[in-house]
């Protein structure tokens, strides 16, 4: 398995979870809630990791947003409407590692 990416955008998290699923994520550690623009940029650059499943099929992309200070209402609404977007607070990460 080889992942190749151009350096036009930094993607903070790239993880292959199954034979076809690719998780891409953005992490912020600011005092402001993470806004929809971060999700939009991530979607715009999801093709940067040039990876195809071993069976040659289509890949499935899932988005993960991590934020120290929460999320704007627009991001929270998008996550409620989409099955491919997951939101994680700093507390979620600490809890998962405990």
Secondary structure as UniProt FT lines:
FT   STRAND          13..16
FT   STRAND          21..28
FT   HELIX           36..44
FT   TURN            45..47
FT   TURN            54..55
FT   STRAND          60..67
FT   HELIX           73..81
FT   TURN            83..84
FT   STRAND          85..89
FT   HELIX           90..97
//
